[in-house]
């Protein structure tokens, strides 16, 4: 967490989904389409 807080690393976000589209997020992961983090915003 220290490197992230210091701004030395930045995680790659592959896709963002709303909570209402949570099932789509799981499908995205199951289909192995994610090339980074998948974020579900609440």
mmCIF file as Biopython writes it, N, C-alpha, C and O atoms, coordinates in Angstrom:
data_model
#
loop_
_atom_site.group_PDB
_atom_site.id
_atom_site.type_symbol
_atom_site.label_atom_id
_atom_site.label_alt_id
_atom_site.label_comp_id
_atom_site.label_asym_id
_atom_site.label_entity_id
_atom_site.label_seq_id
_atom_site.pdbx_PDB_ins_code
_atom_site.Cartn_x
_atom_site.Cartn_y
_atom_site.Cartn_z
_atom_site.occupancy
_atom_site.B_iso_or_equiv
_atom_site.auth_seq_id
_atom_site.auth_asym_id
_atom_site.pdbx_PDB_model_num
ATOM 1   N N  . UNK A ? 1  ? 0.820   -1.187  0.000   1.0 0.0 1  A 1 
ATOM 2   C CA . UNK A ? 1  ? 0.000   0.000   0.000   1.0 0.0 1  A 1 
ATOM 3   C C  . UNK A ? 1  ? 0.866   1.255   0.000   1.0 0.0 1  A 1 
ATOM 4   O O  . UNK A ? 1  ? 0.440   2.302   -0.487  1.0 0.0 1  A 1 
ATOM 5   N N  . UNK A ? 2  ? 2.056   1.159   0.532   1.0 0.0 2  A 1 
ATOM 6   C CA . UNK A ? 2  ? 2.935   2.317   0.596   1.0 0.0 2  A 1 
ATOM 7   C C  . UNK A ? 2  ? 3.334   2.846   -0.770  1.0 0.0 2  A 1 
ATOM 8   O O  . UNK A ? 2  ? 3.360   4.059   -0.977  1.0 0.0 2  A 1 
ATOM 9   N N  . UNK A ? 3  ? 3.648   1.950   -1.713  1.0 0.0 3  A 1 
ATOM 10  C CA . UNK A ? 3  ? 4.024   2.380   -3.062  1.0 0.0 3  A 1 
ATOM 11  C C  . UNK A ? 3  ? 2.851   3.048   -3.771  1.0 0.0 3  A 1 
ATOM 12  O O  . UNK A ? 3  ? 3.034   4.034   -4.486  1.0 0.0 3  A 1 
ATOM 13  N N  . UNK A ? 4  ? 1.649   2.514   -3.576  1.0 0.0 4  A 1 
ATOM 14  C CA . UNK A ? 4  ? 0.460   3.118   -4.187  1.0 0.0 4  A 1 
ATOM 15  C C  . UNK A ? 4  ? 0.213   4.500   -3.596  1.0 0.0 4  A 1 
ATOM 16  O O  . UNK A ? 4  ? -0.047  5.454   -4.329  1.0 0.0 4  A 1 
ATOM 17  N N  . UNK A ? 5  ? 0.293   4.608   -2.278  1.0 0.0 5  A 1 
ATOM 18  C CA . UNK A ? 5  ? 0.062   5.888   -1.604  1.0 0.0 5  A 1 
ATOM 19  C C  . UNK A ? 5  ? 1.096   6.926   -2.030  1.0 0.0 5  A 1 
ATOM 20  O O  . UNK A ? 5  ? 0.795   8.118   -2.099  1.0 0.0 5  A 1 
ATOM 21  N N  . UNK A ? 6  ? 2.310   6.471   -2.313  1.0 0.0 6  A 1 
ATOM 22  C CA . UNK A ? 6  ? 3.371   7.377   -2.741  1.0 0.0 6  A 1 
ATOM 23  C C  . UNK A ? 6  ? 3.255   7.739   -4.220  1.0 0.0 6  A 1 
ATOM 24  O O  . UNK A ? 6  ? 4.008   8.581   -4.711  1.0 0.0 6  A 1 
ATOM 25  N N  . UNK A ? 7  ? 2.316   7.109   -4.936  1.0 0.0 7  A 1 
ATOM 26  C CA . UNK A ? 7  ? 2.124   7.402   -6.352  1.0 0.0 7  A 1 
ATOM 27  C C  . UNK A ? 7  ? 3.141   6.751   -7.266  1.0 0.0 7  A 1 
ATOM 28  O O  . UNK A ? 7  ? 3.277   7.144   -8.424  1.0 0.0 7  A 1 
ATOM 29  N N  . UNK A ? 8  ? 3.866   5.746   -6.750  1.0 0.0 8  A 1 
ATOM 30  C CA . UNK A ? 8  ? 4.898   5.084   -7.551  1.0 0.0 8  A 1 
ATOM 31  C C  . UNK A ? 8  ? 4.350   3.976   -8.434  1.0 0.0 8  A 1 
ATOM 32  O O  . UNK A ? 8  ? 4.980   3.601   -9.422  1.0 0.0 8  A 1 
ATOM 33  N N  . UNK A ? 9  ? 3.180   3.449   -8.086  1.0 0.0 9  A 1 
ATOM 34  C CA . UNK A ? 9  ? 2.540   2.443   -8.929  1.0 0.0 9  A 1 
ATOM 35  C C  . UNK A ? 9  ? 1.082   2.830   -9.130  1.0 0.0 9  A 1 
ATOM 36  O O  . UNK A ? 9  ? 0.468   3.461   -8.270  1.0 0.0 9  A 1 
ATOM 37  N N  . UNK A ? 10 ? 0.543   2.445   -10.270 1.0 0.0 10 A 1 
ATOM 38  C CA . UNK A ? 10 ? -0.860  2.728   -10.564 1.0 0.0 10 A 1 
ATOM 39  C C  . UNK A ? 10 ? -1.463  1.462   -11.161 1.0 0.0 10 A 1 
ATOM 40  O O  . UNK A ? 10 ? -1.037  1.026   -12.230 1.0 0.0 10 A 1 
ATOM 41  N N  . UNK A ? 11 ? -2.448  0.861   -10.487 1.0 0.0 11 A 1 
ATOM 42  C CA . UNK A ? 11 ? -3.047  -0.359  -11.017 1.0 0.0 11 A 1 
ATOM 43  C C  . UNK A ? 11 ? -3.800  -0.074  -12.320 1.0 0.0 11 A 1 
ATOM 44  O O  . UNK A ? 11 ? -4.458  0.958   -12.456 1.0 0.0 11 A 1 
ATOM 45  N N  . UNK A ? 12 ? -3.695  -0.997  -13.268 1.0 0.0 12 A 1 
ATOM 46  C CA . UNK A ? 12 ? -4.406  -0.870  -14.540 1.0 0.0 12 A 1 
ATOM 47  C C  . UNK A ? 12 ? -5.845  -1.335  -14.348 1.0 0.0 12 A 1 
ATOM 48  O O  . UNK A ? 12 ? -6.084  -2.470  -13.935 1.0 0.0 12 A 1 
ATOM 49  N N  . UNK A ? 13 ? -6.795  -0.466  -14.646 1.0 0.0 13 A 1 
ATOM 50  C CA . UNK A ? 13 ? -8.209  -0.819  -14.533 1.0 0.0 13 A 1 
ATOM 51  C C  . UNK A ? 13 ? -8.708  -1.187  -15.920 1.0 0.0 13 A 1 
ATOM 52  O O  . UNK A ? 13 ? -8.743  -0.358  -16.830 1.0 0.0 13 A 1 
ATOM 53  N N  . UNK A ? 14 ? -9.090  -2.446  -16.058 1.0 0.0 14 A 1 
ATOM 54  C CA . UNK A ? 14 ? -9.553  -2.971  -17.333 1.0 0.0 14 A 1 
ATOM 55  C C  . UNK A ? 14 ? -10.958 -2.491  -17.660 1.0 0.0 14 A 1 
ATOM 56  O O  . UNK A ? 14 ? -11.238 -2.105  -18.795 1.0 0.0 14 A 1 
ATOM 57  N N  . UNK A ? 15 ? -11.837 -2.513  -16.674 1.0 0.0 15 A 1 
ATOM 58  C CA . UNK A ? 15 ? -13.250 -2.186  -16.903 1.0 0.0 15 A 1 
ATOM 59  C C  . UNK A ? 15 ? -13.879 -1.732  -15.596 1.0 0.0 15 A 1 
ATOM 60  O O  . UNK A ? 15 ? -13.479 -2.179  -14.521 1.0 0.0 15 A 1 
ATOM 61  N N  . UNK A ? 16 ? -14.861 -0.846  -15.688 1.0 0.0 16 A 1 
ATOM 62  C CA . UNK A ? 16 ? -15.620 -0.379  -14.524 1.0 0.0 16 A 1 
ATOM 63  C C  . UNK A ? 16 ? -17.087 -0.728  -14.739 1.0 0.0 16 A 1 
ATOM 64  O O  . UNK A ? 16 ? -17.627 -0.543  -15.829 1.0 0.0 16 A 1 
ATOM 65  N N  . UNK A ? 17 ? -17.726 -1.234  -13.686 1.0 0.0 17 A 1 
ATOM 66  C CA . UNK A ? 17 ? -19.136 -1.597  -13.736 1.0 0.0 17 A 1 
ATOM 67  C C  . UNK A ? 17 ? -19.848 -0.972  -12.549 1.0 0.0 17 A 1 
ATOM 68  O O  . UNK A ? 17 ? -19.264 -0.814  -11.477 1.0 0.0 17 A 1 
ATOM 69  N N  . UNK A ? 18 ? -21.109 -0.620  -12.745 1.0 0.0 18 A 1 
ATOM 70  C CA . UNK A ? 18 ? -21.923 -0.167  -11.616 1.0 0.0 18 A 1 
ATOM 71  C C  . UNK A ? 18 ? -22.360 -1.406  -10.843 1.0 0.0 18 A 1 
ATOM 72  O O  . UNK A ? 18 ? -22.276 -2.524  -11.352 1.0 0.0 18 A 1 
ATOM 73  N N  . UNK A ? 19 ? -22.823 -1.207  -9.620  1.0 0.0 19 A 1 
ATOM 74  C CA . UNK A ? 19 ? -23.280 -2.336  -8.811  1.0 0.0 19 A 1 
ATOM 75  C C  . UNK A ? 19 ? -24.446 -3.048  -9.496  1.0 0.0 19 A 1 
ATOM 76  O O  . UNK A ? 19 ? -24.577 -4.268  -9.397  1.0 0.0 19 A 1 
ATOM 77  N N  . UNK A ? 20 ? -25.287 -2.289  -10.185 1.0 0.0 20 A 1 
ATOM 78  C CA . UNK A ? 20 ? -26.422 -2.885  -10.897 1.0 0.0 20 A 1 
ATOM 79  C C  . UNK A ? 20 ? -25.963 -3.824  -12.011 1.0 0.0 20 A 1 
ATOM 80  O O  . UNK A ? 20 ? -26.703 -4.721  -12.416 1.0 0.0 20 A 1 
ATOM 81  N N  . UNK A ? 21 ? -24.742 -3.616  -12.503 1.0 0.0 21 A 1 
ATOM 82  C CA . UNK A ? 21 ? -24.193 -4.472  -13.559 1.0 0.0 21 A 1 
ATOM 83  C C  . UNK A ? 21 ? -23.163 -5.458  -13.004 1.0 0.0 21 A 1 
ATOM 84  O O  . UNK A ? 21 ? -22.264 -5.897  -13.721 1.0 0.0 21 A 1 
ATOM 85  N N  . UNK A ? 22 ? -23.299 -5.795  -11.740 1.0 0.0 22 A 1 
ATOM 86  C CA . UNK A ? 22 ? -22.366 -6.721  -11.095 1.0 0.0 22 A 1 
ATOM 87  C C  . UNK A ? 22 ? -22.286 -8.065  -11.795 1.0 0.0 22 A 1 
ATOM 88  O O  . UNK A ? 22 ? -21.207 -8.650  -11.888 1.0 0.0 22 A 1 
ATOM 89  N N  . UNK A ? 23 ? -23.414 -8.564  -12.288 1.0 0.0 23 A 1 
ATOM 90  C CA . UNK A ? 23 ? -23.414 -9.841  -13.013 1.0 0.0 23 A 1 
ATOM 91  C C  . UNK A ? 23 ? -22.590 -9.733  -14.292 1.0 0.0 23 A 1 
ATOM 92  O O  . UNK A ? 23 ? -21.916 -10.687 -14.681 1.0 0.0 23 A 1 
ATOM 93  N N  . UNK A ? 24 ? -22.642 -8.574  -14.947 1.0 0.0 24 A 1 
ATOM 94  C CA . UNK A ? 24 ? -21.823 -8.365  -16.148 1.0 0.0 24 A 1 
ATOM 95  C C  . UNK A ? 24 ? -20.337 -8.394  -15.794 1.0 0.0 24 A 1 
ATOM 96  O O  . UNK A ? 24 ? -19.518 -8.901  -16.561 1.0 0.0 24 A 1 
ATOM 97  N N  . UNK A ? 25 ? -19.998 -7.846  -14.630 1.0 0.0 25 A 1 
ATOM 98  C CA . UNK A ? 25 ? -18.604 -7.845  -14.185 1.0 0.0 25 A 1 
ATOM 99  C C  . UNK A ? 25 ? -18.105 -9.270  -13.973 1.0 0.0 25 A 1 
ATOM 100 O O  . UNK A ? 25 ? -16.983 -9.603  -14.352 1.0 0.0 25 A 1 
ATOM 101 N N  . UNK A ? 26 ? -18.937 -10.103 -13.371 1.0 0.0 26 A 1 
ATOM 102 C CA . UNK A ? 26 ? -18.555 -11.498 -13.152 1.0 0.0 26 A 1 
ATOM 103 C C  . UNK A ? 26 ? -18.412 -12.218 -14.491 1.0 0.0 26 A 1 
ATOM 104 O O  . UNK A ? 26 ? -17.489 -13.011 -14.676 1.0 0.0 26 A 1 
ATOM 105 N N  . UNK A ? 27 ? -19.319 -11.944 -15.417 1.0 0.0 27 A 1 
ATOM 106 C CA . UNK A ? 27 ? -19.225 -12.527 -16.751 1.0 0.0 27 A 1 
ATOM 107 C C  . UNK A ? 27 ? -17.966 -12.088 -17.471 1.0 0.0 27 A 1 
ATOM 108 O O  . UNK A ? 27 ? -17.349 -12.875 -18.188 1.0 0.0 27 A 1 
ATOM 109 N N  . UNK A ? 28 ? -17.583 -10.835 -17.284 1.0 0.0 28 A 1 
ATOM 110 C CA . UNK A ? 28 ? -16.356 -10.297 -17.883 1.0 0.0 28 A 1 
ATOM 111 C C  . UNK A ? 28 ? -15.136 -11.069 -17.374 1.0 0.0 28 A 1 
ATOM 112 O O  . UNK A ? 28 ? -14.238 -11.419 -18.140 1.0 0.0 28 A 1 
ATOM 113 N N  . UNK A ? 29 ? -15.125 -11.323 -16.070 1.0 0.0 29 A 1 
ATOM 114 C CA . UNK A ? 29 ? -14.028 -12.093 -15.478 1.0 0.0 29 A 1 
ATOM 115 C C  . UNK A ? 29 ? -14.058 -13.545 -15.942 1.0 0.0 29 A 1 
ATOM 116 O O  . UNK A ? 29 ? -13.017 -14.116 -16.268 1.0 0.0 29 A 1 
ATOM 117 N N  . UNK A ? 30 ? -15.247 -14.144 -15.972 1.0 0.0 30 A 1 
ATOM 118 C CA . UNK A ? 30 ? -15.377 -15.550 -16.358 1.0 0.0 30 A 1 
ATOM 119 C C  . UNK A ? 30 ? -14.956 -15.773 -17.806 1.0 0.0 30 A 1 
ATOM 120 O O  . UNK A ? 30 ? -14.415 -16.824 -18.149 1.0 0.0 30 A 1 
ATOM 121 N N  . UNK A ? 31 ? -15.207 -14.779 -18.653 1.0 0.0 31 A 1 
ATOM 122 C CA . UNK A ? 31 ? -14.824 -14.885 -20.060 1.0 0.0 31 A 1 
ATOM 123 C C  . UNK A ? 31 ? -13.343 -14.557 -20.268 1.0 0.0 31 A 1 
ATOM 124 O O  . UNK A ? 31 ? -12.847 -14.586 -21.394 1.0 0.0 31 A 1 
ATOM 125 N N  . UNK A ? 32 ? -12.652 -14.248 -19.186 1.0 0.0 32 A 1 
ATOM 126 C CA . UNK A ? 32 ? -11.221 -13.940 -19.207 1.0 0.0 32 A 1 
ATOM 127 C C  . UNK A ? 32 ? -10.901 -12.753 -20.116 1.0 0.0 32 A 1 
ATOM 128 O O  . UNK A ? 32 ? -9.898  -12.750 -20.829 1.0 0.0 32 A 1 
ATOM 129 N N  . UNK A ? 33 ? -11.773 -11.751 -20.076 1.0 0.0 33 A 1 
ATOM 130 C CA . UNK A ? 33 ? -11.583 -10.544 -20.879 1.0 0.0 33 A 1 
ATOM 131 C C  . UNK A ? 33 ? -10.789 -9.471  -20.139 1.0 0.0 33 A 1 
ATOM 132 O O  . UNK A ? 33 ? -10.316 -8.515  -20.755 1.0 0.0 33 A 1 
ATOM 133 N N  . UNK A ? 34 ? -10.641 -9.618  -18.845 1.0 0.0 34 A 1 
ATOM 134 C CA . UNK A ? 34 ? -9.968  -8.598  -18.036 1.0 0.0 34 A 1 
ATOM 135 C C  . UNK A ? 34 ? -8.462  -8.653  -18.249 1.0 0.0 34 A 1 
ATOM 136 O O  . UNK A ? 34 ? -7.847  -9.714  -18.148 1.0 0.0 34 A 1 
ATOM 137 N N  . UNK A ? 35 ? -7.878  -7.502  -18.543 1.0 0.0 35 A 1 
ATOM 138 C CA . UNK A ? 35 ? -6.430  -7.387  -18.682 1.0 0.0 35 A 1 
ATOM 139 C C  . UNK A ? 35 ? -5.856  -6.542  -17.542 1.0 0.0 35 A 1 
ATOM 140 O O  . UNK A ? 35 ? -4.758  -5.997  -17.654 1.0 0.0 35 A 1 
ATOM 141 N N  . UNK A ? 36 ? -6.591  -6.443  -16.478 1.0 0.0 36 A 1 
ATOM 142 C CA . UNK A ? 36 ? -6.200  -5.659  -15.314 1.0 0.0 36 A 1 
ATOM 143 C C  . UNK A ? 36 ? -7.277  -5.826  -14.260 1.0 0.0 36 A 1 
ATOM 144 O O  . UNK A ? 36 ? -7.934  -6.864  -14.189 1.0 0.0 36 A 1 
ATOM 145 N N  . UNK A ? 37 ? -7.452  -4.819  -13.456 1.0 0.0 37 A 1 
ATOM 146 C CA . UNK A ? 37 ? -8.462  -4.870  -12.398 1.0 0.0 37 A 1 
ATOM 147 C C  . UNK A ? 37 ? -9.852  -4.618  -12.975 1.0 0.0 37 A 1 
ATOM 148 O O  . UNK A ? 37 ? -10.013 -3.848  -13.922 1.0 0.0 37 A 1 
ATOM 149 N N  . UNK A ? 38 ? -10.842 -5.271  -12.399 1.0 0.0 38 A 1 
ATOM 150 C CA . UNK A ? 38 ? -12.241 -5.020  -12.726 1.0 0.0 38 A 1 
ATOM 151 C C  . UNK A ? 38 ? -12.859 -4.369  -11.496 1.0 0.0 38 A 1 
ATOM 152 O O  . UNK A ? 38 ? -12.830 -4.935  -10.403 1.0 0.0 38 A 1 
ATOM 153 N N  . UNK A ? 39 ? -13.417 -3.178  -11.679 1.0 0.0 39 A 1 
ATOM 154 C CA . UNK A ? 39 ? -13.944 -2.391  -10.572 1.0 0.0 39 A 1 
ATOM 155 C C  . UNK A ? 39 ? -15.465 -2.413  -10.609 1.0 0.0 39 A 1 
ATOM 156 O O  . UNK A ? 39 ? -16.072 -2.177  -11.653 1.0 0.0 39 A 1 
ATOM 157 N N  . UNK A ? 40 ? -16.076 -2.699  -9.462  1.0 0.0 40 A 1 
ATOM 158 C CA . UNK A ? 40 ? -17.525 -2.602  -9.310  1.0 0.0 40 A 1 
ATOM 159 C C  . UNK A ? 40 ? -17.775 -1.449  -8.342  1.0 0.0 40 A 1 
ATOM 160 O O  . UNK A ? 40 ? -17.455 -1.538  -7.156  1.0 0.0 40 A 1 
ATOM 161 N N  . UNK A ? 41 ? -18.348 -0.372  -8.862  1.0 0.0 41 A 1 
ATOM 162 C CA . UNK A ? 41 ? -18.588 0.828   -8.058  1.0 0.0 41 A 1 
ATOM 163 C C  . UNK A ? 41 ? -19.900 0.698   -7.303  1.0 0.0 41 A 1 
ATOM 164 O O  . UNK A ? 41 ? -20.923 0.312   -7.868  1.0 0.0 41 A 1 
ATOM 165 N N  . UNK A ? 42 ? -19.855 1.028   -6.014  1.0 0.0 42 A 1 
ATOM 166 C CA . UNK A ? 42 ? -21.079 0.977   -5.208  1.0 0.0 42 A 1 
ATOM 167 C C  . UNK A ? 42 ? -21.487 2.377   -4.806  1.0 0.0 42 A 1 
ATOM 168 O O  . UNK A ? 42 ? -22.495 2.554   -4.122  1.0 0.0 42 A 1 
#
